[in-house]
Amino acid sequence: MKGLSKGSLFFCALMSAAAGPAFADALIDATKPERLYEIARGFGSAELDKDSQGDPRITGRIEGTKYGIYFYGCVKGADCDDIQFSASWSGPKVSLEKINEWNRTKRFGKAFLDKDGDPNLEMEVNLDYGVSTRNIEDSFNWWTKALKEYKKVVLEE
């Protein structure tokens, strides 16, 4: 690197090493569901509990729509790898054509009909190795937009 002395390079390397652990602490992954719960509360009501297998689960409401965040890749209810946002509705009849149209034209949120024919929406979020707070907040923003659009486009006829 032209123009930088060995002392300057050493100083930069030292500062990078010192900032490394602080930066790593700021990352959010699925091993600490409490941190994700706190972020979820910034988007509406939320509760942190466990699912039937003992893995963490967050249930909440965004703009009146009930949803869940399920944790995957967990080992004995801890050290999870990733999360999945999920919402389902019972009652409204939605055609398979409408579900296929959603999946064909939308980037976020996988739509499907469950075994009872009820409409569902899911969105996976990979948190392996951690993401920034801003990144996970952006995922919540995408989920909020997907929910709103899904209700407008798929559930309303």
Backbone bond lengths (Angstrom), bond angles and torsions (degrees), N, CA, C in turn:
res aa  C-N    CA-C-N  psi(-1)  N-CA   C-N-CA  omega(-1)  CA-C   N-CA-C  phi
1 M - - - 1.456 - - 1.513 108.07 -
2 K 1.260 114.79 111.38 1.452 121.48 -178.22 1.522 110.11 -69.38
3 G 1.315 117.30 135.12 1.449 122.02 174.57 1.516 114.14 94.55
4 L 1.337 119.24 -13.28 1.457 120.71 177.92 1.516 109.49 -104.90
5 S 1.322 115.60 130.94 1.459 119.41 178.05 1.522 109.75 -78.98
6 K 1.335 115.88 166.34 1.462 119.93 177.01 1.520 110.30 -60.66
7 G 1.332 117.40 -34.87 1.468 121.31 178.17 1.517 111.47 -64.72
8 S 1.339 116.26 -40.39 1.471 120.16 179.18 1.520 110.55 -66.13
9 L 1.337 116.31 -41.41 1.459 119.97 178.36 1.524 110.87 -63.90
10 F 1.330 116.94 -41.08 1.461 121.27 178.02 1.530 110.17 -61.76
11 F 1.341 117.09 -44.53 1.457 121.60 179.58 1.530 110.36 -60.81
12 C 1.335 117.63 -44.67 1.464 121.51 179.13 1.527 110.81 -62.02
13 A 1.315 116.65 -43.62 1.458 120.74 179.41 1.529 110.67 -64.15
14 L 1.323 116.76 -41.28 1.459 121.63 179.10 1.532 110.46 -63.28
15 M 1.322 117.45 -43.65 1.461 121.33 179.92 1.529 110.89 -66.50
16 S 1.312 117.78 -38.48 1.461 121.08 178.30 1.519 110.64 -64.35
17 A 1.320 116.64 -42.53 1.461 120.84 179.34 1.523 110.39 -64.76
18 A 1.318 117.43 -40.08 1.462 121.14 -179.73 1.522 111.05 -68.04
19 A 1.325 117.92 -36.12 1.461 121.67 -178.55 1.522 111.95 -78.51
20 G 1.331 117.50 -21.87 1.460 121.73 -176.38 1.514 113.71 -53.48
21 P 1.355 120.36 -56.45 1.451 120.24 -179.21 1.529 113.03 -62.56
22 A 1.324 117.84 -36.92 1.462 120.16 179.68 1.529 109.79 -65.14
23 F 1.321 116.27 -40.61 1.459 119.85 179.22 1.523 110.26 -66.58
24 A 1.328 116.88 -41.47 1.464 120.72 -179.39 1.525 110.81 -62.32
25 D 1.343 118.08 -36.63 1.457 121.18 179.07 1.526 111.35 -65.12
26 A 1.324 117.27 -27.26 1.458 121.05 -177.75 1.533 111.78 -78.43
27 L 1.322 117.82 -14.06 1.465 120.50 -178.83 1.526 110.87 -74.61
28 I 1.311 114.56 146.58 1.464 121.27 179.26 1.514 108.09 -112.76
29 D 1.321 115.72 132.66 1.455 120.30 174.04 1.525 108.13 -133.93
30 A 1.313 117.05 -173.89 1.465 120.57 -175.89 1.526 112.96 -86.37
31 T 1.334 117.67 4.63 1.465 119.64 179.20 1.525 112.31 -80.88
32 K 1.329 116.62 -15.37 1.463 121.03 179.65 1.528 109.69 -124.10
33 P 1.336 116.89 80.99 1.464 120.25 -176.56 1.528 113.10 -59.58
34 E 1.335 117.01 -25.25 1.466 120.11 179.95 1.530 111.27 -61.36
35 R 1.325 117.34 -36.87 1.466 120.41 179.09 1.523 111.00 -67.40
36 L 1.329 116.88 -40.45 1.463 120.49 176.94 1.528 110.62 -67.62
37 Y 1.327 116.71 -36.41 1.458 121.48 177.07 1.531 110.50 -60.81
38 E 1.309 117.47 -43.90 1.471 121.05 179.40 1.536 110.88 -61.78
39 I 1.317 116.35 -40.03 1.468 119.88 177.78 1.522 109.79 -67.61
40 A 1.327 117.59 -42.20 1.472 121.48 179.01 1.524 110.68 -57.93
41 R 1.320 117.11 -37.86 1.469 120.79 -179.71 1.526 111.45 -64.43
42 G 1.322 117.68 -23.30 1.453 120.96 176.33 1.523 113.12 -74.03
43 F 1.334 116.81 -10.24 1.466 121.52 -178.40 1.527 112.00 -111.50
44 G 1.316 117.51 2.14 1.465 122.00 -179.60 1.512 109.57 147.17
45 S 1.313 116.41 -167.56 1.464 119.20 179.96 1.530 109.19 -71.12
46 A 1.332 115.97 150.27 1.464 120.42 179.77 1.520 110.27 -158.02
47 E 1.322 115.67 149.58 1.459 122.85 174.70 1.515 108.09 -134.62
48 L 1.320 115.84 143.10 1.463 122.23 177.02 1.521 108.36 -107.93
49 D 1.336 116.38 124.87 1.453 120.92 176.66 1.528 108.71 -146.72
50 K 1.311 117.47 -155.65 1.467 122.20 179.97 1.525 109.04 -124.39
51 D 1.336 115.71 150.03 1.458 119.35 175.50 1.532 109.68 -86.55
52 S 1.319 117.46 -174.97 1.468 121.27 -175.68 1.526 113.67 -65.23
53 Q 1.349 117.41 -18.20 1.461 120.28 177.49 1.520 112.57 -96.97
54 G 1.330 116.63 2.41 1.460 120.57 179.55 1.519 114.30 87.93
55 D 1.332 117.12 5.84 1.464 120.67 177.88 1.527 109.18 -84.87
56 P 1.329 117.33 152.94 1.465 119.64 179.15 1.527 111.06 -60.35
57 R 1.325 114.95 151.50 1.459 121.77 176.14 1.525 107.45 -150.50
58 I 1.319 115.34 136.47 1.461 120.85 174.37 1.523 106.41 -112.34
59 T 1.325 116.91 129.69 1.458 121.13 172.86 1.521 107.56 -117.29
60 G 1.303 115.46 141.94 1.452 118.11 -178.25 1.507 112.33 -161.97
61 R 1.318 113.84 -173.44 1.461 122.15 176.52 1.514 108.86 -134.12
62 I 1.319 114.93 134.06 1.462 122.12 173.36 1.512 106.34 -121.29
63 E 1.316 115.99 120.23 1.467 121.75 -179.10 1.533 111.12 48.74
64 G 1.330 116.12 42.12 1.461 121.94 176.66 1.515 115.72 84.79
65 T 1.316 118.47 -7.33 1.466 121.54 -178.59 1.524 110.19 -96.75
66 K 1.321 115.74 124.89 1.463 121.48 179.01 1.524 109.52 -75.29
67 Y 1.327 116.00 139.05 1.463 121.71 178.73 1.525 109.14 -148.44
68 G 1.319 115.75 168.64 1.454 121.56 175.54 1.515 110.28 -132.46
69 I 1.314 115.24 153.79 1.464 121.36 170.72 1.518 106.00 -118.84
70 Y 1.321 115.27 117.87 1.451 121.65 -178.63 1.523 109.38 -105.61
71 F 1.321 115.95 141.06 1.458 122.88 -177.24 1.521 108.74 -102.08
72 Y 1.345 116.28 135.59 1.461 121.95 -176.80 1.524 111.17 -124.90
73 G 1.327 114.43 160.62 1.459 120.97 179.89 1.514 112.22 72.54
74 C 1.323 116.98 23.13 1.468 121.37 -176.95 1.527 110.59 -79.78
75 V 1.313 115.26 152.34 1.457 122.36 174.50 1.521 106.79 -117.32
76 K 1.327 115.81 109.57 1.466 121.79 -178.62 1.527 112.12 52.80
77 G 1.318 116.06 45.52 1.460 121.33 175.66 1.519 115.65 77.28
78 A 1.338 117.44 11.21 1.474 120.71 -178.78 1.531 109.41 -143.57
79 D 1.321 114.84 175.91 1.469 121.98 176.37 1.526 112.94 52.21
80 C 1.325 116.55 46.74 1.461 122.00 -178.00 1.530 110.35 -73.71
81 D 1.345 116.16 159.07 1.462 122.48 -177.16 1.520 113.72 -98.50
82 D 1.334 115.67 -46.09 1.457 118.60 -173.67 1.519 110.18 -147.46
83 I 1.327 115.01 174.82 1.461 120.44 -178.04 1.521 110.26 -129.34
84 Q 1.316 114.12 162.80 1.458 120.58 175.74 1.532 108.31 -137.06
85 F 1.326 115.54 123.40 1.460 121.12 171.12 1.525 106.35 -77.94
86 S 1.329 117.15 142.76 1.454 119.68 -178.08 1.528 110.52 -150.04
87 A 1.321 116.17 139.87 1.458 122.36 174.08 1.516 108.34 -143.14
88 S 1.326 115.87 145.27 1.460 119.86 177.60 1.521 109.07 -142.09
89 W 1.302 114.52 154.56 1.449 121.82 -179.10 1.515 108.14 -130.25
90 S 1.318 116.60 136.79 1.465 118.89 174.05 1.526 107.51 -111.47
91 G 1.291 114.66 141.50 1.460 118.69 179.55 1.506 114.00 114.52
92 P 1.364 118.12 -60.93 1.462 116.47 -176.25 1.531 111.20 -65.92
93 K 1.310 115.24 133.72 1.463 120.41 176.80 1.526 108.08 -91.73
94 V 1.307 114.90 122.51 1.460 121.71 -178.31 1.524 107.97 -123.59
95 S 1.306 115.53 135.39 1.464 119.40 -179.30 1.526 110.88 -76.81
96 L 1.317 113.85 153.26 1.457 120.22 175.78 1.526 110.29 -62.52
97 E 1.319 117.25 -32.78 1.465 121.13 177.46 1.532 110.88 -60.74
98 K 1.325 115.95 -41.81 1.465 120.37 179.53 1.536 111.09 -66.34
99 I 1.326 116.27 -40.15 1.471 121.18 177.47 1.527 109.48 -63.53
100 N 1.329 116.49 -45.89 1.470 120.34 179.55 1.525 111.42 -62.41
101 E 1.324 116.17 -40.34 1.469 120.10 177.73 1.529 110.57 -60.44
102 W 1.324 116.89 -43.02 1.471 120.67 177.28 1.530 109.81 -58.04
103 N 1.310 116.86 -52.00 1.468 120.74 -177.02 1.524 112.34 -64.11
104 R 1.308 116.90 -29.90 1.455 121.20 -179.74 1.535 111.76 -76.35
105 T 1.333 117.45 -31.23 1.465 119.99 -170.54 1.532 114.82 -111.02
106 K 1.319 118.69 -8.50 1.469 120.72 -176.51 1.526 110.76 -113.86
107 R 1.320 115.44 140.66 1.462 120.53 179.86 1.523 112.80 -82.71
108 F 1.329 117.40 -34.11 1.457 120.46 -172.93 1.517 110.86 -116.80
109 G 1.303 115.40 131.80 1.443 121.94 179.04 1.519 111.82 95.08
110 K 1.321 115.76 113.11 1.464 122.10 177.01 1.522 107.69 -90.64
111 A 1.316 116.80 122.96 1.462 122.24 -179.20 1.524 109.88 -99.12
112 F 1.341 115.32 146.94 1.452 120.23 174.31 1.516 109.79 -161.75
113 L 1.322 115.12 164.54 1.454 121.88 172.39 1.521 107.60 -102.46
114 D 1.339 117.29 130.26 1.461 119.67 -179.80 1.526 110.70 -77.08
115 K 1.319 117.15 -176.28 1.471 121.35 -175.32 1.525 113.21 -61.13
116 D 1.354 116.46 -21.94 1.466 120.69 177.45 1.526 112.39 -93.96
117 G 1.340 117.35 2.51 1.453 121.53 -179.78 1.519 113.69 83.63
118 D 1.347 117.63 10.97 1.460 121.24 179.87 1.527 110.54 -85.02
119 P 1.331 117.48 142.28 1.467 121.13 -179.02 1.531 112.23 -74.44
120 N 1.318 115.37 141.16 1.463 123.33 179.95 1.515 109.17 -135.21
121 L 1.325 114.69 156.65 1.459 121.92 174.90 1.513 107.72 -139.12
122 E 1.327 116.88 132.63 1.462 122.21 179.45 1.523 109.75 -134.88
123 M 1.333 115.22 153.84 1.465 120.52 175.58 1.531 108.51 -147.68
124 E 1.327 115.88 117.94 1.458 121.48 179.32 1.519 110.25 -83.29
125 V 1.346 115.13 146.38 1.460 121.17 176.24 1.525 107.40 -135.40
126 N 1.320 116.13 116.96 1.461 122.15 177.93 1.523 109.00 -80.69
127 L 1.314 116.68 121.79 1.463 121.71 179.48 1.528 112.44 -115.69
128 D 1.340 117.17 9.53 1.467 119.95 177.74 1.523 110.14 -53.46
129 Y 1.312 116.07 135.13 1.462 124.27 176.98 1.527 113.49 69.64
130 G 1.327 117.96 2.37 1.452 122.41 172.72 1.513 114.74 87.79
131 V 1.325 114.16 150.16 1.461 122.77 174.94 1.524 107.58 -133.91
132 S 1.314 116.59 162.74 1.458 120.35 178.93 1.529 110.26 -73.08
133 T 1.316 115.56 161.15 1.460 120.79 175.54 1.521 109.74 -57.97
134 R 1.319 116.76 -43.41 1.467 120.30 179.42 1.522 111.44 -61.03
135 N 1.334 116.78 -36.35 1.458 120.21 179.49 1.526 110.92 -65.31
136 I 1.329 117.93 -47.42 1.466 119.44 -178.59 1.525 110.42 -69.33
137 E 1.336 117.55 -34.21 1.467 119.72 174.86 1.526 110.19 -62.99
138 D 1.320 116.85 -36.26 1.460 120.45 176.59 1.531 110.49 -65.62
139 S 1.334 117.15 -37.34 1.467 120.11 175.80 1.527 110.21 -62.53
140 F 1.330 117.29 -40.72 1.469 120.36 175.80 1.529 110.41 -62.99
141 N 1.331 116.79 -39.19 1.471 119.86 177.33 1.521 110.97 -62.66
142 W 1.341 117.70 -42.81 1.465 120.75 178.31 1.523 110.39 -64.06
143 W 1.338 116.59 -40.57 1.462 120.51 178.63 1.530 110.16 -62.95
144 T 1.327 116.48 -43.62 1.467 120.81 178.17 1.535 110.72 -59.16
145 K 1.320 116.67 -45.45 1.467 121.08 178.71 1.530 111.04 -64.35
146 A 1.333 116.73 -42.14 1.464 120.58 -179.79 1.526 110.39 -63.18
147 L 1.337 117.81 -44.20 1.462 121.01 178.31 1.524 111.45 -59.04
148 K 1.318 114.98 -48.64 1.469 120.23 -177.99 1.524 111.00 -61.24
149 E 1.325 116.55 -46.22 1.465 121.33 -179.16 1.528 111.21 -67.22
150 Y 1.328 117.01 -40.06 1.460 121.66 179.73 1.523 110.52 -60.89
151 K 1.330 115.64 -45.34 1.462 119.76 178.62 1.522 110.99 -62.09
152 K 1.314 116.46 -39.01 1.463 121.53 -177.88 1.530 111.66 -72.87
153 V 1.326 116.69 -46.31 1.459 121.45 -171.76 1.525 113.05 -87.39
154 V 1.326 117.10 -40.96 1.475 120.40 -173.54 1.521 112.71 -94.96
155 L 1.322 117.70 -44.13 1.462 120.08 -172.38 1.520 113.87 -84.78
156 E 1.328 116.73 -26.54 1.472 118.85 178.65 1.515 109.08 -92.42
157 E 1.243 116.91 133.47 1.463 120.59 -178.74 1.504 110.38 -112.56
